[in-house]
Amino acid sequence: MTVRGKGKGGRNLELALAGVSRMATDEAGVFITLATDGEDGPTDAAGAIVSAETMKRAQQLKLNPDTFLLNNDAYSFFEQTGGLIKIGSTGTNVNDLTFYFRFPYTSGLAQ
């Protein structure tokens, strides 16, 4: 990650924001990235959760994720669209964790 903007966020939030457009059509997937110490960069968020709903909320709010990426302002994007993971400081900086879960498509099945 090259910081060019003046926004707020860390590497996990930036990675999550970069995944928003890619996840927009993935109705069965969820992308999660977070820092184990509970603080990503200079923020109170460990990371973020991204799904197809994230892009839908961004569009409703007329927010373009690419604009936020250019300004390295992932925190502001997720603050407005939801998805910030705030667990508080754990005091344990072990690693960054990144998960992608894909749930079976169930359209047409009993609900």
DAJO-V57665 format. One record per residue. N is the residue number from 1. RES is the residue in three letters. SS is DSSP state (2 for helix, 1 for strand, 0 for the rest). PSI is psi as a letter, one per 20 degrees, with the letter a starting at -180 (* if undefined). OMEGA is omega in radians with two decimals (NA if undefined). Layout:
BEGIN
n=N res=RES ss=SS psi=PSI omega=OMEGA
n=N res=RES ss=SS psi=PSI omega=OMEGA
END
This chain:
BEGIN
n=1 res=MET ss=0 psi=p omega=3.05
n=2 res=THR ss=0 psi=p omega=-3.14
n=3 res=VAL ss=0 psi=o omega=3.13
n=4 res=ARG ss=0 psi=h omega=-3.08
n=5 res=GLY ss=0 psi=a omega=-3.11
n=6 res=LYS ss=0 psi=k omega=-3.11
n=7 res=GLY ss=0 psi=a omega=-3.06
n=8 res=LYS ss=0 psi=p omega=3.11
n=9 res=GLY ss=0 psi=r omega=3.10
n=10 res=GLY ss=0 psi=a omega=-3.04
n=11 res=ARG ss=2 psi=h omega=3.13
n=12 res=ASN ss=2 psi=g omega=3.09
n=13 res=LEU ss=2 psi=h omega=3.12
n=14 res=GLU ss=2 psi=g omega=3.11
n=15 res=LEU ss=2 psi=g omega=3.11
n=16 res=ALA ss=2 psi=g omega=3.14
n=17 res=LEU ss=2 psi=h omega=3.11
n=18 res=ALA ss=2 psi=h omega=-3.14
n=19 res=GLY ss=2 psi=i omega=-3.07
n=20 res=VAL ss=2 psi=g omega=-3.12
n=21 res=SER ss=2 psi=h omega=-3.14
n=22 res=ARG ss=2 psi=h omega=-3.12
n=23 res=MET ss=2 psi=i omega=-3.02
n=24 res=ALA ss=0 psi=h omega=-3.11
n=25 res=THR ss=0 psi=j omega=-3.11
n=26 res=ASP ss=0 psi=n omega=-3.08
n=27 res=GLU ss=0 psi=i omega=-3.08
n=28 res=ALA ss=0 psi=i omega=-3.05
n=29 res=GLY ss=1 psi=q omega=3.04
n=30 res=VAL ss=1 psi=p omega=-3.13
n=31 res=PHE ss=1 psi=p omega=-3.09
n=32 res=ILE ss=1 psi=p omega=3.04
n=33 res=THR ss=1 psi=p omega=-3.06
n=34 res=LEU ss=1 psi=q omega=3.06
n=35 res=ALA ss=1 psi=p omega=-3.08
n=36 res=THR ss=0 psi=i omega=3.12
n=37 res=ASP ss=0 psi=i omega=3.08
n=38 res=GLY ss=0 psi=j omega=-3.11
n=39 res=GLU ss=0 psi=o omega=3.12
n=40 res=ASP ss=0 psi=o omega=-3.08
n=41 res=GLY ss=0 psi=b omega=-3.11
n=42 res=PRO ss=0 psi=l omega=-3.07
n=43 res=THR ss=0 psi=r omega=3.06
n=44 res=ASP ss=0 psi=j omega=3.12
n=45 res=ALA ss=0 psi=q omega=3.08
n=46 res=ALA ss=0 psi=h omega=-3.09
n=47 res=GLY ss=1 psi=b omega=-3.09
n=48 res=ALA ss=1 psi=r omega=3.06
n=49 res=ILE ss=1 psi=p omega=-3.12
n=50 res=VAL ss=1 psi=p omega=3.02
n=51 res=SER ss=0 psi=a omega=3.08
n=52 res=ALA ss=2 psi=h omega=3.12
n=53 res=GLU ss=2 psi=h omega=-3.12
n=54 res=THR ss=2 psi=g omega=3.13
n=55 res=MET ss=2 psi=h omega=3.11
n=56 res=LYS ss=2 psi=g omega=3.11
n=57 res=ARG ss=2 psi=g omega=3.13
n=58 res=ALA ss=2 psi=g omega=3.13
n=59 res=GLN ss=2 psi=g omega=3.09
n=60 res=GLN ss=2 psi=h omega=-3.13
n=61 res=LEU ss=0 psi=j omega=-3.11
n=62 res=LYS ss=0 psi=l omega=3.10
n=63 res=LEU ss=0 psi=p omega=3.11
n=64 res=ASN ss=0 psi=o omega=-3.12
n=65 res=PRO ss=2 psi=h omega=-3.13
n=66 res=ASP ss=2 psi=h omega=3.10
n=67 res=THR ss=2 psi=g omega=3.11
n=68 res=PHE ss=2 psi=h omega=3.08
n=69 res=LEU ss=2 psi=g omega=-3.13
n=70 res=LEU ss=2 psi=h omega=3.14
n=71 res=ASN ss=0 psi=j omega=-3.08
n=72 res=ASN ss=0 psi=l omega=-3.05
n=73 res=ASP ss=0 psi=l omega=-3.11
n=74 res=ALA ss=2 psi=h omega=-3.11
n=75 res=TYR ss=2 psi=g omega=-3.14
n=76 res=SER ss=2 psi=h omega=3.11
n=77 res=PHE ss=2 psi=g omega=-3.10
n=78 res=PHE ss=2 psi=h omega=3.06
n=79 res=GLU ss=2 psi=h omega=-3.13
n=80 res=GLN ss=2 psi=h omega=-3.07
n=81 res=THR ss=2 psi=i omega=-3.04
n=82 res=GLY ss=0 psi=r omega=3.09
n=83 res=GLY ss=0 psi=i omega=3.09
n=84 res=LEU ss=1 psi=p omega=3.05
n=85 res=ILE ss=1 psi=o omega=-3.14
n=86 res=LYS ss=0 psi=o omega=-3.11
n=87 res=ILE ss=0 psi=i omega=-3.07
n=88 res=GLY ss=0 psi=r omega=-3.12
n=89 res=SER ss=0 psi=p omega=3.12
n=90 res=THR ss=0 psi=i omega=-3.08
n=91 res=GLY ss=0 psi=j omega=-3.10
n=92 res=THR ss=0 psi=o omega=-3.13
n=93 res=ASN ss=0 psi=n omega=-3.09
n=94 res=VAL ss=0 psi=g omega=-3.00
n=95 res=ASN ss=0 psi=r omega=2.91
n=96 res=ASP ss=1 psi=q omega=-3.14
n=97 res=LEU ss=1 psi=p omega=3.11
n=98 res=THR ss=1 psi=p omega=-3.12
n=99 res=PHE ss=1 psi=q omega=2.96
n=100 res=TYR ss=1 psi=o omega=3.10
n=101 res=PHE ss=1 psi=p omega=3.08
n=102 res=ARG ss=1 psi=p omega=-3.11
n=103 res=PHE ss=0 psi=q omega=-3.12
n=104 res=PRO ss=0 psi=p omega=3.08
n=105 res=TYR ss=0 psi=p omega=-3.02
n=106 res=THR ss=0 psi=j omega=-3.12
n=107 res=SER ss=0 psi=p omega=3.12
n=108 res=GLY ss=0 psi=i omega=3.11
n=109 res=LEU ss=0 psi=r omega=3.11
n=110 res=ALA ss=0 psi=p omega=-3.08
n=111 res=GLN ss=0 psi=* omega=NA
END
